[in-house]
Amino acid sequence: MAYSEAQKRATIKYKKAHTEQITFDVKPGTKNIYKAVATSKGMSLKQYIVSLIEKDMKEGTSLE
């Protein structure tokens, strides 16, 4: 089944209401290295970054 324009609009509306975006810059080639490490662990780059942040927070090293 094709992704309709109505579904596309609904997805955009949902994401605006329920998510936030974080972006950051890295040196050329670094993204590919990070992505390779994430893939070797069976994760997407996003999953890997979030898991590292959550692990750090659980260890009590966050800035609370």
Backbone atoms as SQL, in Angstrom:
CREATE TABLE atoms (id INTEGER PRIMARY KEY, chain TEXT, resi INTEGER, resn TEXT, atom TEXT, x REAL, y REAL, z REAL);
INSERT INTO atoms VALUES
  (1, 'A', 1, 'MET', 'N', 0.848, -1.181, 0.000),
  (2, 'A', 1, 'MET', 'CA', 0.000, 0.000, 0.000),
  (3, 'A', 1, 'MET', 'C', 0.890, 1.238, 0.000),
  (4, 'A', 2, 'ALA', 'N', 0.577, 2.184, -0.807),
  (5, 'A', 2, 'ALA', 'CA', 1.374, 3.401, -0.937),
  (6, 'A', 2, 'ALA', 'C', 1.142, 4.334, 0.245),
  (7, 'A', 3, 'TYR', 'N', 2.128, 5.137, 0.528),
  (8, 'A', 3, 'TYR', 'CA', 2.088, 6.133, 1.593),
  (9, 'A', 3, 'TYR', 'C', 1.358, 7.357, 1.054),
  (10, 'A', 4, 'SER', 'N', 0.152, 7.612, 1.520),
  (11, 'A', 4, 'SER', 'CA', -0.667, 8.681, 0.962),
  (12, 'A', 4, 'SER', 'C', -0.236, 10.052, 1.497),
  (13, 'A', 5, 'GLU', 'N', -0.693, 11.088, 0.823),
  (14, 'A', 5, 'GLU', 'CA', -0.416, 12.457, 1.268),
  (15, 'A', 5, 'GLU', 'C', -1.033, 12.710, 2.635),
  (16, 'A', 6, 'ALA', 'N', -2.203, 12.141, 2.893),
  (17, 'A', 6, 'ALA', 'CA', -2.848, 12.299, 4.198),
  (18, 'A', 6, 'ALA', 'C', -2.006, 11.662, 5.297),
  (19, 'A', 7, 'GLN', 'N', -1.448, 10.488, 5.027),
  (20, 'A', 7, 'GLN', 'CA', -0.576, 9.830, 6.004),
  (21, 'A', 7, 'GLN', 'C', 0.674, 10.656, 6.242),
  (22, 'A', 8, 'LYS', 'N', 1.209, 11.220, 5.186),
  (23, 'A', 8, 'LYS', 'CA', 2.400, 12.058, 5.300),
  (24, 'A', 8, 'LYS', 'C', 2.120, 13.273, 6.181),
  (25, 'A', 9, 'ARG', 'N', 0.991, 13.934, 5.939),
  (26, 'A', 9, 'ARG', 'CA', 0.620, 15.099, 6.756),
  (27, 'A', 9, 'ARG', 'C', 0.412, 14.707, 8.220),
  (28, 'A', 10, 'ALA', 'N', -0.231, 13.567, 8.443),
  (29, 'A', 10, 'ALA', 'CA', -0.473, 13.098, 9.807),
  (30, 'A', 10, 'ALA', 'C', 0.836, 12.804, 10.525),
  (31, 'A', 11, 'THR', 'N', 1.785, 12.208, 9.827),
  (32, 'A', 11, 'THR', 'CA', 3.089, 11.908, 10.418),
  (33, 'A', 11, 'THR', 'C', 3.822, 13.187, 10.799),
  (34, 'A', 12, 'ILE', 'N', 3.812, 14.160, 9.913),
  (35, 'A', 12, 'ILE', 'CA', 4.463, 15.441, 10.189),
  (36, 'A', 12, 'ILE', 'C', 3.812, 16.122, 11.391),
  (37, 'A', 13, 'LYS', 'N', 2.495, 16.115, 11.437),
  (38, 'A', 13, 'LYS', 'CA', 1.769, 16.725, 12.557),
  (39, 'A', 13, 'LYS', 'C', 2.110, 16.036, 13.877),
  (40, 'A', 14, 'TYR', 'N', 2.143, 14.692, 13.866),
  (41, 'A', 14, 'TYR', 'CA', 2.469, 13.922, 15.065),
  (42, 'A', 14, 'TYR', 'C', 3.885, 14.255, 15.541),
  (43, 'A', 15, 'LYS', 'N', 4.843, 14.245, 14.606),
  (44, 'A', 15, 'LYS', 'CA', 6.230, 14.498, 14.977),
  (45, 'A', 15, 'LYS', 'C', 6.405, 15.890, 15.571),
  (46, 'A', 16, 'LYS', 'N', 5.710, 16.896, 15.026),
  (47, 'A', 16, 'LYS', 'CA', 5.789, 18.251, 15.573),
  (48, 'A', 16, 'LYS', 'C', 5.275, 18.309, 16.999),
  (49, 'A', 17, 'ALA', 'N', 4.222, 17.560, 17.285),
  (50, 'A', 17, 'ALA', 'CA', 3.598, 17.597, 18.602),
  (51, 'A', 17, 'ALA', 'C', 4.295, 16.725, 19.634),
  (52, 'A', 18, 'HIS', 'N', 4.976, 15.658, 19.204),
  (53, 'A', 18, 'HIS', 'CA', 5.461, 14.659, 20.155),
  (54, 'A', 18, 'HIS', 'C', 6.964, 14.399, 20.145),
  (55, 'A', 19, 'THR', 'N', 7.719, 15.083, 19.326),
  (56, 'A', 19, 'THR', 'CA', 9.160, 14.845, 19.295),
  (57, 'A', 19, 'THR', 'C', 9.932, 16.153, 19.222),
  (58, 'A', 20, 'GLU', 'N', 11.180, 16.079, 19.577),
  (59, 'A', 20, 'GLU', 'CA', 12.120, 17.188, 19.420),
  (60, 'A', 20, 'GLU', 'C', 13.321, 16.644, 18.657),
  (61, 'A', 21, 'GLN', 'N', 14.022, 17.534, 17.995),
  (62, 'A', 21, 'GLN', 'CA', 15.157, 17.099, 17.197),
  (63, 'A', 21, 'GLN', 'C', 16.440, 17.678, 17.771),
  (64, 'A', 22, 'ILE', 'N', 17.476, 16.857, 17.797),
  (65, 'A', 22, 'ILE', 'CA', 18.802, 17.278, 18.235),
  (66, 'A', 22, 'ILE', 'C', 19.746, 17.087, 17.059),
  (67, 'A', 23, 'THR', 'N', 20.513, 18.109, 16.737),
  (68, 'A', 23, 'THR', 'CA', 21.505, 17.977, 15.678),
  (69, 'A', 23, 'THR', 'C', 22.855, 18.483, 16.193),
  (70, 'A', 24, 'PHE', 'N', 23.916, 17.895, 15.684),
  (71, 'A', 24, 'PHE', 'CA', 25.252, 18.362, 16.026),
  (72, 'A', 24, 'PHE', 'C', 26.203, 18.020, 14.905),
  (73, 'A', 25, 'ASP', 'N', 27.295, 18.752, 14.843),
  (74, 'A', 25, 'ASP', 'CA', 28.281, 18.581, 13.792),
  (75, 'A', 25, 'ASP', 'C', 29.470, 17.784, 14.305),
  (76, 'A', 26, 'VAL', 'N', 30.044, 16.983, 13.417),
  (77, 'A', 26, 'VAL', 'CA', 31.262, 16.230, 13.710),
  (78, 'A', 26, 'VAL', 'C', 32.246, 16.426, 12.563),
  (79, 'A', 27, 'LYS', 'N', 33.493, 16.111, 12.812),
  (80, 'A', 27, 'LYS', 'CA', 34.517, 16.253, 11.781),
  (81, 'A', 27, 'LYS', 'C', 34.237, 15.290, 10.632),
  (82, 'A', 28, 'PRO', 'N', 34.662, 15.656, 9.427),
  (83, 'A', 28, 'PRO', 'CA', 34.443, 14.776, 8.272),
  (84, 'A', 28, 'PRO', 'C', 34.986, 13.363, 8.527),
  (85, 'A', 29, 'GLY', 'N', 34.180, 12.360, 8.174),
  (86, 'A', 29, 'GLY', 'CA', 34.569, 10.968, 8.342),
  (87, 'A', 29, 'GLY', 'C', 34.176, 10.374, 9.689),
  (88, 'A', 30, 'THR', 'N', 33.937, 11.225, 10.678),
  (89, 'A', 30, 'THR', 'CA', 33.611, 10.744, 12.022),
  (90, 'A', 30, 'THR', 'C', 32.263, 10.052, 12.047),
  (91, 'A', 31, 'LYS', 'N', 31.303, 10.591, 11.327),
  (92, 'A', 31, 'LYS', 'CA', 29.968, 9.979, 11.307),
  (93, 'A', 31, 'LYS', 'C', 30.051, 8.535, 10.831),
  (94, 'A', 32, 'ASN', 'N', 30.835, 8.286, 9.802),
  (95, 'A', 32, 'ASN', 'CA', 30.954, 6.922, 9.285),
  (96, 'A', 32, 'ASN', 'C', 31.582, 5.986, 10.307),
  (97, 'A', 33, 'ILE', 'N', 32.520, 6.489, 11.073),
  (98, 'A', 33, 'ILE', 'CA', 33.147, 5.672, 12.128),
  (99, 'A', 33, 'ILE', 'C', 32.113, 5.350, 13.203),
  (100, 'A', 34, 'TYR', 'N', 31.383, 6.378, 13.653),
  (101, 'A', 34, 'TYR', 'CA', 30.345, 6.163, 14.672),
  (102, 'A', 34, 'TYR', 'C', 29.292, 5.185, 14.168),
  (103, 'A', 35, 'LYS', 'N', 28.898, 5.338, 12.914),
  (104, 'A', 35, 'LYS', 'CA', 27.876, 4.470, 12.338),
  (105, 'A', 35, 'LYS', 'C', 28.366, 3.029, 12.266),
  (106, 'A', 36, 'ALA', 'N', 29.631, 2.827, 11.926),
  (107, 'A', 36, 'ALA', 'CA', 30.199, 1.475, 11.861),
  (108, 'A', 36, 'ALA', 'C', 30.213, 0.815, 13.239),
  (109, 'A', 37, 'VAL', 'N', 30.554, 1.583, 14.258),
  (110, 'A', 37, 'VAL', 'CA', 30.558, 1.044, 15.621),
  (111, 'A', 37, 'VAL', 'C', 29.134, 0.671, 16.029),
  (112, 'A', 38, 'ALA', 'N', 28.177, 1.542, 15.751),
  (113, 'A', 38, 'ALA', 'CA', 26.777, 1.259, 16.082),
  (114, 'A', 38, 'ALA', 'C', 26.298, -0.001, 15.364),
  (115, 'A', 39, 'THR', 'N', 26.612, -0.111, 14.084),
  (116, 'A', 39, 'THR', 'CA', 26.207, -1.277, 13.296),
  (117, 'A', 39, 'THR', 'C', 26.817, -2.553, 13.854),
  (118, 'A', 40, 'SER', 'N', 28.066, -2.471, 14.297),
  (119, 'A', 40, 'SER', 'CA', 28.724, -3.660, 14.865),
  (120, 'A', 40, 'SER', 'C', 28.055, -4.120, 16.153),
  (121, 'A', 41, 'LYS', 'N', 27.335, -3.214, 16.799),
  (122, 'A', 41, 'LYS', 'CA', 26.602, -3.547, 18.021),
  (123, 'A', 41, 'LYS', 'C', 25.133, -3.852, 17.734),
  (124, 'A', 42, 'GLY', 'N', 24.770, -3.881, 16.449),
  (125, 'A', 42, 'GLY', 'CA', 23.400, -4.200, 16.063),
  (126, 'A', 42, 'GLY', 'C', 22.425, -3.064, 16.281),
  (127, 'A', 43, 'MET', 'N', 22.924, -1.820, 16.255),
  (128, 'A', 43, 'MET', 'CA', 22.078, -0.658, 16.508),
  (129, 'A', 43, 'MET', 'C', 22.204, 0.345, 15.367),
  (130, 'A', 44, 'SER', 'N', 21.191, 1.197, 15.268),
  (131, 'A', 44, 'SER', 'CA', 21.316, 2.342, 14.379),
  (132, 'A', 44, 'SER', 'C', 22.176, 3.379, 15.099),
  (133, 'A', 45, 'LEU', 'N', 22.637, 4.363, 14.378),
  (134, 'A', 45, 'LEU', 'CA', 23.442, 5.419, 15.000),
  (135, 'A', 45, 'LEU', 'C', 22.627, 6.143, 16.067),
  (136, 'A', 46, 'LYS', 'N', 21.366, 6.409, 15.772),
  (137, 'A', 46, 'LYS', 'CA', 20.491, 7.074, 16.756),
  (138, 'A', 46, 'LYS', 'C', 20.354, 6.232, 18.019),
  (139, 'A', 47, 'GLN', 'N', 20.079, 4.938, 17.864),
  (140, 'A', 47, 'GLN', 'CA', 19.938, 4.058, 19.020),
  (141, 'A', 47, 'GLN', 'C', 21.220, 4.024, 19.849),
  (142, 'A', 48, 'TYR', 'N', 22.342, 3.989, 19.174),
  (143, 'A', 48, 'TYR', 'CA', 23.628, 3.922, 19.864),
  (144, 'A', 48, 'TYR', 'C', 23.874, 5.191, 20.681),
  (145, 'A', 49, 'ILE', 'N', 23.656, 6.343, 20.082),
  (146, 'A', 49, 'ILE', 'CA', 23.872, 7.608, 20.788),
  (147, 'A', 49, 'ILE', 'C', 22.943, 7.720, 21.986),
  (148, 'A', 50, 'VAL', 'N', 21.664, 7.426, 21.788),
  (149, 'A', 50, 'VAL', 'CA', 20.703, 7.509, 22.895),
  (150, 'A', 50, 'VAL', 'C', 21.065, 6.525, 23.995),
  (151, 'A', 51, 'SER', 'N', 21.485, 5.305, 23.636),
  (152, 'A', 51, 'SER', 'CA', 21.842, 4.321, 24.664),
  (153, 'A', 51, 'SER', 'C', 23.041, 4.782, 25.485),
  (154, 'A', 52, 'LEU', 'N', 24.010, 5.418, 24.847),
  (155, 'A', 52, 'LEU', 'CA', 25.172, 5.929, 25.583),
  (156, 'A', 52, 'LEU', 'C', 24.771, 7.037, 26.547),
  (157, 'A', 53, 'ILE', 'N', 23.894, 7.932, 26.117),
  (158, 'A', 53, 'ILE', 'CA', 23.426, 9.019, 26.991),
  (159, 'A', 53, 'ILE', 'C', 22.648, 8.447, 28.168),
  (160, 'A', 54, 'GLU', 'N', 21.732, 7.510, 27.887),
  (161, 'A', 54, 'GLU', 'CA', 20.935, 6.917, 28.962),
  (162, 'A', 54, 'GLU', 'C', 21.798, 6.141, 29.947),
  (163, 'A', 55, 'LYS', 'N', 22.809, 5.435, 29.463),
  (164, 'A', 55, 'LYS', 'CA', 23.728, 4.707, 30.338),
  (165, 'A', 55, 'LYS', 'C', 24.466, 5.684, 31.246),
  (166, 'A', 56, 'ASP', 'N', 24.931, 6.776, 30.689),
  (167, 'A', 56, 'ASP', 'CA', 25.632, 7.792, 31.458),
  (168, 'A', 56, 'ASP', 'C', 24.729, 8.373, 32.544),
  (169, 'A', 57, 'MET', 'N', 23.479, 8.628, 32.191),
  (170, 'A', 57, 'MET', 'CA', 22.538, 9.185, 33.156),
  (171, 'A', 57, 'MET', 'C', 22.260, 8.199, 34.289),
  (172, 'A', 58, 'LYS', 'N', 22.143, 6.906, 33.977),
  (173, 'A', 58, 'LYS', 'CA', 21.892, 5.897, 35.000),
  (174, 'A', 58, 'LYS', 'C', 23.071, 5.754, 35.955),
  (175, 'A', 59, 'GLU', 'N', 24.282, 5.988, 35.437),
  (176, 'A', 59, 'GLU', 'CA', 25.477, 5.880, 36.265),
  (177, 'A', 59, 'GLU', 'C', 25.661, 7.086, 37.170),
  (178, 'A', 60, 'GLY', 'N', 24.790, 8.067, 37.048),
  (179, 'A', 60, 'GLY', 'CA', 24.842, 9.235, 37.916),
  (180, 'A', 60, 'GLY', 'C', 25.864, 10.268, 37.499),
  (181, 'A', 61, 'THR', 'N', 26.307, 10.223, 36.248),
  (182, 'A', 61, 'THR', 'CA', 27.284, 11.195, 35.801),
  (183, 'A', 61, 'THR', 'C', 26.656, 12.326, 35.009),
  (184, 'A', 62, 'SER', 'N', 25.320, 12.407, 35.046),
  (185, 'A', 62, 'SER', 'CA', 24.657, 13.518, 34.349),
  (186, 'A', 62, 'SER', 'C', 24.800, 14.785, 35.171),
  (187, 'A', 63, 'LEU', 'N', 24.399, 15.887, 34.633),
  (188, 'A', 63, 'LEU', 'CA', 24.584, 17.196, 35.287),
  (189, 'A', 63, 'LEU', 'C', 23.396, 17.605, 36.139),
  (190, 'A', 64, 'GLU', 'N', 22.744, 16.692, 36.778),
  (191, 'A', 64, 'GLU', 'CA', 21.569, 17.015, 37.592),
  (192, 'A', 64, 'GLU', 'C', 21.952, 17.712, 38.859);
